[in-house]
Amino acid sequence: MLALTRRSRALKRGEHQTTPRRRRQLGTERRMGGLPVLPDASGRAAVRGARFALALTAVAWVGYLIELTLRLARSPLGVRPVAETLVYLVLVSLLAGSASAYLLARLGHFQRAGRHRRVPRSTIDGHFDHREPSATVLVPSYREEEHVVVLTLLTCALQEYPDLRVVLLIDDPPRPRDPDAAQALDRAREIPGEVQALLAEPSHRFEAALAAYESTIHPDGHADGTTLEVLAEYYDDAASWINTQRADLDENDHVDQFVAIEVLDRLAGDLAATAVSLREAAMDPRALMSHRRVGQLYRRLAWIFRVEMASFERKRFASLSHEANKAMNLNSYLGLMGGDYRIETSPGGDVLLPAGDGRVDVSIPAADYVVTVDADSVLLPEYCLRLVHHLELPEHQDVAVAQTPYSAYRGAPTRIERMAGATTDVQHIVHQGLTHFDATFWVGANAVIRRTALDDLLVEDDVSGFTVRRYISDRTVIEDTESSIELRDRGWKLHNLPERLSYSATPPDFGSLAVQRQRWANGGLIILPQLLRAWRRRDEDGRRRIRFTEVFLRVNYLASISWASLGLLVLLFYPFDNTLLSRLAVLTALPYFAAMANDLRRSGYKRTDIFRVYAFNLLLLPVNLVGTIQSIGQGIGGHKIDFVRTPKVKNRTVVALPYLLLPLLLVWWSVRTLAIDIEEQNLVHGAFATANLAGAAYAFVAFVGIRHALVDVAVSLRDYVYRPVAPAAPVEEIPHWASVLYVGGSIPEEVERNAPLAVALAAHDGDSANSIAVEGDGLRRWIEQTDVELPVDLTEPTTAGDRR
């Protein structure tokens, strides 16, 4: 039995502590698997319907503007009523603008889907006959569940790509005191090696078959039937191996079942179908298959299992950034690619130094392309191959990032995960439409990035004497969005391939969802000025100006969460004149809701789910408001917001108290507003209040749950009342001698901060003066000016008891 399967079954038997399987709620779906790889070919009717919805929204907004203008002209009002009318008009306009952006993006999606033709596999294989660019898959991981990482690494390793390296970037604390955390870290370090061992046997077999074929067959001419029969046997063997892994996989949840159906079954089915076709070709006397094509089919088998697996932990090294965010985890590794290093020990942690002519402890190969994949994402087998081929085409040499925005796993066991998945799948349509208008944003769950484009983004900072390299921006917690603007400003393009080749998890409970969506809502307002400055610079430099549609869609993408949340909050709680909500104002929103209902149906959900989506968004209103407020605070103060990772555990995440109270406040306010509307017989506004009441109440009960809410309130109150006891003071340590001499004193903070640099100076070799790992200006000058032979024998810091 394979190591990965043995561990999975050991966990199932309870040999290791694990979390219980999540109970399936009522109102969820049992359909498993994924959506079709290719979108439905949209006919003229779909395009015409999208244009009509967009035009109707614009006409309704213009009509509402005229209606309010005539109202102000007919009856003179006081200052306050006029101000309220103008504010209401602005709010309706912003919401109508967001609706128009959605309708415009889906129109672009329909136009792209109608034109898209999938590149034949033989064409892609022919391209890789002449060039095999290297690719490194980076999987950042922070305290992820073991089986989640296993599935992600396995699907990355099974990519049908010729030169692939997969690296797990472990971001856990390197020396945890908690025994469970230490055990989890040890297991994370072992997973890449186990995946490598799992694929070793078929890899050796098919590499040997490829070598044997290439050594005996001339590339010219056509293959005979015997050659095709032998190749078919190899394809059957590969399909059988995949089917064995499929049978051994424990399908504990909908993600496991997705991998079984969409990765293993799909890959085995493709291999088996190829074997059948090869046998039919062998028996057909008219079939002519060139040796070149047969060689490509042999190479495909070798590529499936050919991979180099590794792991890397930046927090082991004091010379690398330890900032708690995904961007710096990626940046730390990106800055080391293409180099050989030795490890030196220091009181502040290990230090990476260029190897030079000395020993090599760490070797990190360079790569033509970098693939970023979240630890809870899954790639279909052709993901890397098709996206790299797209980037390799001559007409796409200015494309920096190619991706297929992720979709949600089907068969979610909770109602809120199903709704989060529904909004994710609808956003897939939006992102595909953004590409039509050259307004693509990098979606960080997965992407293929051209290395030369990353080099264009390089910014070097000196931190405590060490050079910290930043490729992916970490100024905000939505690092992929900001990097999209920076790439666009430097003349690069971003592209969404109109296929579904990647999937990622959505939070299964409101607590983890709130953490994720608060992070998404933070940062857009900060990036917005950067977008406008980039637009202005392009105009001043004489370059082609950005089209209005691109600016409109990008501005909406960055700011719509903020203005929609603030606008909806004001509309819900401020006592505007009820007559301001006219039928024309309602009409501006109807095409949006009708279009989204159709898109939900197109994505495999129900049209009636549009009401659940509205309730879902009401529940997220306080979450989006907090993210907006954080953005405003960061814009004023300039400080970074702490990066909070989305909890990815099977047990439930506790919900913050404000996120529980505001939905209840909304329910109470809607009841009050509805009572007033009934008394005043205001039917239009009463319908709005009824919708909010029903949506907020349903969302709280269905997505949060009364029992869970009570538990979370109790936990929040307990944490507020009881404070943990401060830990005992640590044993005083005497710093390393190099630290004290470098600082020139014994101020603890200064000594600790400069300890890694001081020891690096003491151990540095003059031939490595241009090291990318430690090439701070101060260090470079020190090395250039010193002529003494430096010691390399470093000792650990001593304790006060060993002072002698």
ZAMARKOL-511463 format. One line per 3 residues: number of its first residue (from 1); their letters; for each residue z, y, x of C-alpha. Coordinates in steps of 0.1 Angstrom, whole numbers. Example, Ala and Ser with C-alpha at 12.3 -4.5 7.8 and 13.67 -1.06 7.14 Angstrom:
<nodes>
1> as> 78 -45 123 | 71 -11 137 .
</nodes>
This chain:
<nodes>
1> mla> 0 0 0 | -9 35 13 | 19 58 26 .
4> ltr> 12 85 0 | 13 60 -29 | 44 43 -15 .
7> rsr> 62 76 -15 | 50 85 -49 | 63 52 -64 .
10> alk> 95 54 -44 | 102 87 -61 | 93 72 -94 .
13> rge> 118 44 -89 | 145 70 -81 | 149 62 -44 .
16> hqt> 149 99 -37 | 162 127 -59 | 135 142 -80 .
19> tpr> 132 163 -111 | 127 147 -146 | 93 147 -162 .
22> rrr> 87 177 -184 | 89 169 -221 | 57 176 -241 .
25> qlg> 62 203 -268 | 46 204 -302 | 15 226 -304 .
28> ter> 1 215 -271 | -31 196 -264 | -36 161 -250 .
31> rmg> -71 166 -237 | -71 160 -200 | -96 168 -172 .
34> glp> -116 200 -167 | -143 221 -181 | -180 215 -174 .
37> vlp> -190 226 -139 | -219 246 -152 | -213 273 -179 .
40> das> -232 269 -212 | -266 285 -209 | -263 316 -230 .
43> gra> -293 322 -252 | -306 355 -265 | -283 354 -295 .
46> avr> -252 354 -273 | -265 383 -252 | -275 403 -284 .
49> gar> -241 396 -299 | -224 409 -267 | -244 440 -268 .
52> fal> -237 446 -304 | -199 442 -299 | -201 467 -270 .
55> alt> -221 492 -291 | -199 488 -321 | -168 496 -301 .
58> ava> -185 528 -287 | -196 539 -321 | -162 534 -337 .
61> wvg> -145 554 -309 | -170 582 -313 | -164 582 -350 .
64> yli> -127 583 -345 | -130 612 -321 | -151 631 -347 .
67> elt> -126 622 -374 | -96 637 -354 | -116 667 -344 .
70> lrl> -125 675 -380 | -89 669 -391 | -76 695 -365 .
73> ars> -103 720 -376 | -97 717 -413 | -59 721 -413 .
76> plg> -42 742 -387 | -12 723 -372 | 18 732 -352 .
79> vrp> 20 726 -314 | 39 693 -318 | 14 677 -343 .
82> vae> -15 688 -322 | 1 674 -290 | 9 641 -308 .
85> tlv> -27 639 -321 | -41 644 -286 | -17 619 -271 .
88> ylv> -26 594 -298 | -63 599 -291 | -58 594 -254 .
91> lvs> -40 562 -260 | -66 548 -284 | -93 559 -259 .
94> lla> -76 540 -230 | -72 508 -251 | -108 512 -263 .
97> gsa> -119 516 -227 | -102 483 -217 | -118 466 -246 .
100> say> -152 480 -236 | -147 468 -200 | -140 433 -213 .
103> lla> -171 433 -235 | -192 447 -207 | -180 420 -183 .
106> rlg> -187 392 -207 | -222 406 -213 | -228 403 -175 .
109> hfq> -215 368 -176 | -239 357 -203 | -268 373 -184 .
112> rag> -259 355 -152 | -253 321 -170 | -287 322 -185 .
115> rhr> -304 328 -151 | -283 305 -130 | -299 273 -116 .
118> rvp> -278 249 -95 | -291 243 -60 | -302 207 -56 .
121> rst> -280 186 -33 | -311 177 -12 | -318 214 -5 .
124> idg> -282 219 7 | -283 188 29 | -316 200 44 .
127> hfd> -300 233 54 | -271 216 71 | -296 195 91 .
130> hre> -301 225 113 | -267 242 113 | -232 229 107 .
133> psa> -209 259 106 | -172 252 111 | -147 258 84 .
136> tvl> -109 259 84 | -90 255 52 | -57 273 52 .
139> vps> -31 262 26 | 0 285 26 | 31 267 14 .
142> yre> 66 279 7 | 91 252 -5 | 65 236 -26 .
145> eeh> 71 202 -43 | 59 174 -22 | 35 158 -47 .
148> vvv> 19 192 -53 | 11 196 -16 | -1 161 -13 .
151> ltl> -27 165 -41 | -39 198 -28 | -43 186 8 .
154> ltc> -60 154 -4 | -86 173 -25 | -92 197 5 .
157> alq> -96 167 29 | -122 150 6 | -145 180 8 .
160> eyp> -181 169 15 | -183 192 45 | -195 184 81 .
163> dlr> -170 203 103 | -137 207 84 | -102 214 95 .
166> vvl> -73 216 70 | -41 234 80 | -9 234 60 .
169> lid> 8 268 67 | 45 259 62 | 65 290 55 .
172> dpp> 99 274 49 | 128 285 71 | 124 264 103 .
175> rpr> 161 254 107 | 176 251 72 | 213 243 69 .
178> dpd> 209 227 35 | 203 189 39 | 179 188 10 .
181> aaq> 159 217 23 | 158 201 58 | 146 168 43 .
184> ald> 119 187 23 | 108 205 54 | 105 173 74 .
187> rar> 84 157 46 | 61 188 45 | 55 184 83 .
190> eip> 46 147 78 | 21 151 49 | -10 163 69 .
193> gev> -6 133 93 | -3 109 64 | -34 123 47 .
196> qal> -53 120 80 | -41 84 83 | -51 77 48 .
199> lae> -87 87 55 | -89 72 90 | -102 37 81 .
202> psh> -132 48 59 | -139 77 83 | -143 53 112 .
205> rfe> -164 29 92 | -189 55 80 | -190 74 113 .
208> aal> -199 41 130 | -226 34 103 | -241 69 109 .
211> aay> -241 65 146 | -257 31 144 | -285 45 121 .
214> est> -292 75 142 | -294 54 173 | -320 29 160 .
217> ihp> -341 48 135 | -369 73 144 | -367 105 123 .
220> dgh> -404 103 114 | -418 80 87 | -403 63 57 .
223> adg> -374 39 52 | -381 4 40 | -363 -15 12 .
226> ttl> -339 -32 35 | -327 1 50 | -320 14 15 .
229> evl> -302 -17 5 | -279 -14 35 | -272 22 27 .
232> aey> -265 13 -10 | -239 -12 2 | -221 16 22 .
235> ydd> -221 38 -9 | -206 10 -29 | -179 6 -3 .
238> aas> -171 43 -4 | -169 42 -42 | -147 11 -41 .
241> win> -123 28 -17 | -121 59 -39 | -115 37 -70 .
244> tqr> -86 20 -51 | -69 53 -45 | -75 62 -81 .
247> adl> -58 30 -93 | -28 36 -69 | -23 72 -81 .
250> den> 8 77 -103 | -3 99 -132 | 30 116 -139 .
253> dhv> 16 148 -154 | -15 166 -164 | -23 177 -128 .
256> dqf> -22 142 -115 | -45 131 -144 | -68 160 -136 .
259> vai> -71 149 -99 | -77 113 -111 | -105 123 -135 .
262> evl> -122 153 -120 | -118 145 -82 | -115 108 -77 .
265> drl> -134 95 -107 | -161 122 -103 | -165 114 -66 .
268> agd> -166 76 -71 | -190 80 -100 | -214 101 -78 .
271> laa> -213 76 -50 | -218 46 -74 | -248 64 -90 .
274> tav> -263 71 -56 | -260 34 -48 | -277 24 -80 .
277> slr> -305 49 -73 | -310 36 -37 | -314 0 -49 .
280> eaa> -339 11 -75 | -358 30 -48 | -357 -1 -26 .
283> mdp> -374 -22 -53 | -400 4 -63 | -431 -1 -41 .
286> ral> -442 35 -48 | -409 50 -36 | -412 69 -3 .
289> msh> -379 80 12 | -381 97 46 | -358 87 74 .
292> rrv> -347 123 74 | -334 120 38 | -317 86 46 .
295> gql> -300 102 75 | -287 130 52 | -273 104 29 .
298> yrr> -255 86 58 | -241 120 69 | -228 126 34 .
301> law> -206 95 36 | -193 106 70 | -186 141 58 .
304> ifr> -165 130 28 | -139 114 51 | -144 135 82 .
307> vem> -115 160 85 | -89 172 110 | -54 177 95 .
310> asf> -27 199 110 | 3 220 101 | 16 253 115 .
313> erk> 49 272 110 | 48 309 120 | 85 313 115 .
316> rfa> 92 291 144 | 79 318 167 | 96 351 172 .
319> sls> 63 366 185 | 47 363 150 | 54 383 118 .
322> hea> 82 369 96 | 74 392 66 | 80 373 34 .
325> nka> 46 372 18 | 15 350 17 | -7 376 34 .
328> mnl> 13 376 67 | 15 338 66 | -23 338 66 .
331> nsy> -26 367 91 | -3 350 116 | -26 320 119 .
334> lgl> -58 340 117 | -47 361 147 | -42 330 168 .
337> mgg> -75 312 160 | -97 306 189 | -69 304 215 .
340> dyr> -47 281 236 | -10 289 239 | 22 277 256 .
343> iet> 56 279 240 | 85 296 258 | 121 295 245 .
346> spg> 141 327 238 | 174 335 221 | 155 350 192 .
349> gdv> 132 319 188 | 102 304 205 | 75 327 218 .
352> llp> 38 319 219 | 21 330 251 | -15 325 262 .
355> agd> -19 293 281 | -42 307 308 | -46 280 334 .
358> grv> -12 265 327 | -1 240 301 | -13 241 266 .
361> dvs> 13 234 239 | -7 248 209 | -45 249 205 .
364> ipa> -60 266 175 | -98 263 172 | -120 291 159 .
367> ady> -141 288 128 | -171 304 113 | -156 304 78 .
370> vvt> -120 305 66 | -111 289 32 | -79 300 16 .
373> vda> -63 276 -10 | -30 280 -27 | -7 250 -25 .
376> dsv> -9 243 -62 | -47 245 -64 | -73 217 -65 .
379> llp> -109 219 -52 | -138 198 -65 | -155 178 -37 .
382> eyc> -185 201 -33 | -166 234 -33 | -169 242 5 .
385> lrl> -204 228 8 | -219 249 -20 | -201 281 -12 .
388> vhh> -208 280 25 | -244 272 18 | -245 303 -5 .
391> lel> -231 324 23 | -255 310 49 | -286 321 30 .
394> peh> -304 351 46 | -302 372 14 | -264 368 14 .
397> qdv> -255 378 50 | -237 409 36 | -214 388 14 .
400> ava> -179 385 28 | -162 364 2 | -176 337 -20 .
403> qtp> -155 319 -46 | -154 303 -80 | -124 319 -98 .
406> ysa> -100 291 -107 | -96 276 -141 | -65 261 -157 .
409> yrg> -56 224 -159 | -60 210 -194 | -33 190 -212 .
412> apt> -4 214 -204 | 29 200 -218 | 43 234 -229 .
415> rie> 30 259 -253 | 34 288 -229 | 15 270 -202 .
418> rma> -13 263 -226 | -15 300 -235 | -13 311 -199 .
421> gat> -42 287 -192 | -62 301 -221 | -60 336 -207 .
424> tdv> -68 323 -172 | -100 306 -185 | -110 337 -204 .
427> qhi> -105 357 -172 | -129 333 -155 | -156 347 -178 .
430> vhq> -146 382 -169 | -147 376 -132 | -182 361 -135 .
433> glt> -193 392 -153 | -179 415 -127 | -202 400 -101 .
436> hfd> -232 409 -123 | -222 446 -119 | -212 442 -82 .
439> atf> -176 447 -91 | -162 414 -78 | -126 411 -68 .
442> wvg> -113 384 -45 | -90 361 -64 | -65 347 -39 .
445> ana> -60 312 -53 | -91 300 -34 | -120 316 -16 .
448> vir> -144 311 13 | -144 340 37 | -168 349 65 .
451> rta> -148 352 97 | -168 382 109 | -159 401 77 .
454> ldd> -122 394 84 | -126 408 119 | -139 440 103 .
457> llv> -106 444 85 | -85 438 117 | -56 462 121 .
460> edd> -32 458 151 | 4 470 150 | 30 469 177 .
463> vsg> 62 454 164 | 91 451 188 | 65 449 217 .
466> ftv> 44 422 201 | 10 428 186 | 9 419 149 .
469> rry> -26 414 136 | -34 421 100 | -67 410 84 .
472> isd> -56 406 48 | -37 436 35 | 0 432 28 .
475> rtv> 7 468 16 | 10 455 -20 | 19 421 -34 .
478> ied> -17 417 -47 | -31 414 -12 | -65 399 -23 .
481> tes> -72 429 -46 | -66 455 -19 | -86 436 6 .
484> sie> -115 435 -19 | -116 473 -18 | -114 474 20 .
487> lrd> -143 450 23 | -164 469 -2 | -156 501 17 .
490> rgw> -170 486 49 | -202 476 32 | -195 440 24 .
493> klh> -200 423 -9 | -181 397 -28 | -196 370 -50 .
496> nlp> -185 346 -77 | -206 315 -79 | -212 308 -116 .
499> erl> -198 273 -115 | -163 259 -120 | -153 242 -88 .
502> sys> -116 251 -85 | -85 247 -106 | -50 260 -102 .
505> atp> -16 256 -119 | -3 280 -145 | 35 286 -149 .
508> pdf> 50 261 -173 | 79 283 -186 | 85 319 -193 .
511> gsl> 108 325 -163 | 82 315 -137 | 55 332 -157 .
514> avq> 74 364 -157 | 77 363 -119 | 39 357 -115 .
517> rqr> 28 383 -140 | 52 410 -127 | 36 406 -93 .
520> wan> 1 408 -108 | 11 440 -126 | 24 456 -94 .
523> ggl> 1 474 -70 | -30 483 -90 | -20 519 -94 .
526> iil> -14 521 -56 | -48 507 -48 | -66 530 -73 .
529> pql> -66 561 -50 | -80 539 -22 | -109 529 -45 .
532> lra> -117 566 -54 | -115 576 -17 | -140 548 -8 .
535> wrr> -163 560 -35 | -162 596 -22 | -167 585 14 .
538> rde> -198 566 5 | -212 597 -12 | -204 619 18 .
541> dgr> -218 595 43 | -251 594 25 | -249 557 17 .
544> rri> -259 543 -17 | -235 556 -42 | -214 531 -62 .
547> rft> -228 527 -97 | -208 540 -126 | -205 505 -141 .
550> evf> -189 492 -109 | -164 520 -107 | -156 517 -144 .
553> lrv> -149 480 -142 | -129 483 -109 | -108 511 -123 .
556> nyl> -101 491 -154 | -92 460 -134 | -67 480 -113 .
559> asi> -51 501 -139 | -56 486 -173 | -24 465 -172 .
562> swa> -4 497 -166 | -21 520 -191 | -23 492 -218 .
565> slg> 14 484 -214 | 25 520 -214 | 2 529 -243 .
568> llv> 12 499 -264 | 49 507 -258 | 44 543 -269 .
571> llf> 24 532 -300 | 51 507 -309 | 82 529 -306 .
574> ypf> 72 565 -309 | 71 577 -346 | 36 590 -347 .
577> dnt> 21 603 -380 | 10 571 -398 | -23 588 -408 .
580> lls> -34 588 -372 | -40 550 -374 | -72 551 -394 .
583> rla> -97 524 -401 | -120 536 -373 | -91 533 -348 .
586> vlt> -87 497 -359 | -124 491 -357 | -124 500 -320 .
589> alp> -103 468 -314 | -120 444 -338 | -150 436 -316 .
592> yfa> -127 429 -287 | -106 404 -306 | -136 387 -322 .
595> ama> -153 383 -288 | -122 369 -272 | -118 344 -301 .
598> ndl> -154 332 -294 | -147 330 -257 | -116 309 -263 .
601> rrs> -137 285 -284 | -163 285 -256 | -135 276 -231 .
604> gyk> -123 246 -251 | -96 263 -272 | -94 273 -309 .
607> rtd> -106 306 -323 | -72 309 -340 | -56 310 -306 .
610> ifr> -65 347 -305 | -33 353 -326 | -12 333 -301 .
613> vya> -28 353 -272 | -17 385 -289 | 18 372 -293 .
616> fnl> 18 360 -257 | 8 395 -245 | 36 411 -266 .
619> lll> 61 388 -249 | 47 399 -215 | 50 436 -224 .
622> pvn> 83 442 -206 | 71 422 -176 | 40 443 -172 .
625> lvg> 61 475 -177 | 84 465 -148 | 54 459 -126 .
628> tiq> 40 493 -135 | 73 511 -128 | 75 493 -94 .
631> sig> 40 505 -86 | 49 541 -95 | 81 538 -74 .
634> qgi> 62 525 -44 | 36 552 -48 | 63 579 -46 .
637> ggh> 86 563 -20 | 60 546 1 | 81 514 6 .
640> kid> 68 479 2 | 78 459 -28 | 93 426 -20 .
643> fvr> 69 397 -24 | 84 372 -49 | 66 338 -50 .
646> tpk> 60 322 -83 | 85 293 -87 | 66 260 -88 .
649> vkn> 92 235 -99 | 94 211 -128 | 128 223 -140 .
652> rtv> 129 256 -159 | 133 290 -143 | 159 314 -157 .
655> val> 145 344 -175 | 159 379 -165 | 180 395 -192 .
658> pyl> 157 425 -199 | 128 402 -205 | 148 385 -233 .
661> llp> 162 417 -249 | 130 438 -252 | 111 412 -274 .
664> lll> 142 411 -297 | 142 449 -298 | 105 448 -307 .
667> vww> 112 424 -336 | 140 447 -349 | 118 478 -346 .
670> svr> 89 461 -363 | 111 451 -392 | 124 487 -395 .
673> tla> 88 501 -393 | 75 477 -419 | 103 487 -443 .
676> idi> 93 523 -439 | 56 516 -444 | 64 496 -476 .
679> eeq> 84 525 -489 | 57 550 -481 | 29 526 -492 .
682> nlv> 11 530 -459 | -10 498 -459 | -29 502 -426 .
685> hga> 2 510 -405 | 21 483 -424 | -4 457 -414 .
688> fat> 0 468 -377 | 38 465 -380 | 35 431 -397 .
691> anl> 12 418 -369 | 37 430 -343 | 67 415 -361 .
694> aga> 50 381 -366 | 36 381 -330 | 69 390 -313 .
697> aya> 90 366 -334 | 65 337 -329 | 63 344 -291 .
700> fva> 101 344 -287 | 106 312 -306 | 76 293 -294 .
703> fvg> 73 304 -258 | 109 311 -249 | 130 291 -273 .
706> irh> 163 300 -290 | 183 275 -270 | 167 284 -237 .
709> alv> 173 321 -244 | 210 315 -251 | 214 296 -219 .
712> dva> 196 322 -199 | 217 350 -214 | 249 331 -204 .
715> vsl> 236 325 -169 | 227 362 -165 | 261 373 -177 .
718> rdy> 279 347 -154 | 259 359 -124 | 268 395 -133 .
721> vyr> 305 388 -135 | 310 363 -107 | 300 373 -72 .
724> pva> 297 348 -44 | 323 349 -16 | 310 364 16 .
727> paa> 305 337 43 | 328 337 73 | 318 358 103 .
730> pve> 296 338 127 | 307 330 162 | 300 358 186 .
733> eip> 271 351 209 | 264 366 243 | 227 376 244 .
736> hwa> 203 364 270 | 205 383 302 | 169 395 299 .
739> svl> 176 411 265 | 205 432 279 | 186 443 309 .
742> yvg> 155 452 289 | 174 473 263 | 198 488 289 .
745> gsi> 229 483 268 | 246 459 244 | 240 474 210 .
748> pee> 237 442 189 | 209 453 167 | 187 465 196 .
751> ver> 194 435 217 | 186 411 189 | 154 429 179 .
754> nap> 140 430 214 | 152 396 226 | 119 378 221 .
757> lav> 100 405 239 | 125 407 268 | 123 369 274 .
760> ala> 85 370 271 | 84 397 298 | 107 376 320 .
763> ahd> 85 346 316 | 51 363 315 | 24 354 338 .
766> gds> 2 382 353 | -30 363 345 | -21 365 308 .
769> ans> -18 403 306 | -44 406 280 | -27 381 257 .
772> iav> -35 386 220 | -1 372 212 | 20 397 232 .
775> egd> -3 425 242 | 18 455 231 | 12 486 252 .
778> glr> 46 486 267 | 42 450 278 | 8 455 292 .
781> rwi> 19 485 313 | 50 465 325 | 28 436 336 .
784> eqt> 3 458 353 | 29 477 373 | 52 448 384 .
787> dve> 45 429 416 | 75 406 416 | 74 369 409 .
790> lpv> 89 364 375 | 113 335 366 | 102 310 339 .
793> dlt> 134 290 337 | 150 303 306 | 185 293 293 .
796> ept> 200 294 258 | 225 321 250 | 261 313 258 .
799> tag> 291 316 234 | 322 337 240 | 341 305 250 .
802> drr> 316 298 278 | 316 333 292 | 325 321 327 .
</nodes>
